[in-house]
């Protein structure tokens, strides 16, 4: 059994916008803290007491059993719980035609802004689209789409994602936290111990967000991953039916060095790479409408060629895009006819065509 299978998660916001959180018995419930502890950790003291009692009555010294001596799940029922959750996850994902991870490996390259605008552009072209903000500790999708603070309905089907611009369905940890400055804390006997379980806790929480959200029928679900190559391996383990990933970089040697590791890991994990997008290629001047050089150009095409993956295009650094993200309205919905907006629309159209979803048809 993997470590994550021997734990349970509890994501407990102190308030939940007037509704009880979903996520089934061991899923997201009421707290800001996320409590994930070994389910059979409590059985060890009991076994020590049983061993001591037996020794007192028989005179025979008995050793308390360790974790490796426990059979099954130690009576916690965690195996049945995880099995049921995995089945629910598979049922949810079977109604989603394409599951696309947006990754970079490197922070600060505009990956989340690109996820929001690609999703919105695809929705404006008739696709049924969802976004899962998989960055649990630094979520930003809710802010960028203007849905932060909106209530989520709890139904017999699960948690209904909130509706963003163009009808994009959105789920984010940000929607479970009471305030914008509330940190996500993993509850444990001590915070030092929480670091030991952090990766397993995050994997479990991500699985719950995927399985307990009532996504419905979708053409595309974008999964906006946080920086770090380890999250790719986590997602690949949780979602073996992943359609593929879009890789985002900027024309910087530092960014490319990290992205190369992401691409190498994708190759090892056999995750299909749908293509590479290079962001911040040139600076768009609002006054003169000219494109000035920001980084050394032409590096994205060379990187894509080195890994034999499609190069999907370049997006300039446009100050209006940053303002729209802060304002909670996707740039492509406001400036779809601008030069930058047309790039997003073309990328979305190419993605829909590449993955077999015809423009203008929903799920």
Buried (B, 14 or more C-beta within 10 A) or exposed (E): EEBBBBBBBBBBBEEBBEEEBBBBEBBBBBBBBBBBBBBBBEBBEEBBEBBEEEEEEEEEEBEBBEEEEBEEBBEBBBBEBBEEBBEBBEEBBEEBBBBBBBBBBBBEBBBBBBBBBBBBBBBBBBBBBBBBBBBBEBBBBBBBBBBBBBEBEBEEBBBBBBEBBBBBBBBBBBBBBEEEEEEBBBBBEEEEEBEEBBBBBBBBBBBBBBBBBBBBEBBBBBBBBBBBBEBBBBBBEBBEEBBBBBBBBBBBEEBBEBBBEBBEBBEEBEBEBBBBBBBBBBBBEEEEEEBEEBBEEEBBEEBBEEBEBEBBBBBBBBEBBEEBBEEBBBBBBBBBEBEBBBBBBEBBBBBBEBBEBEEEEBB
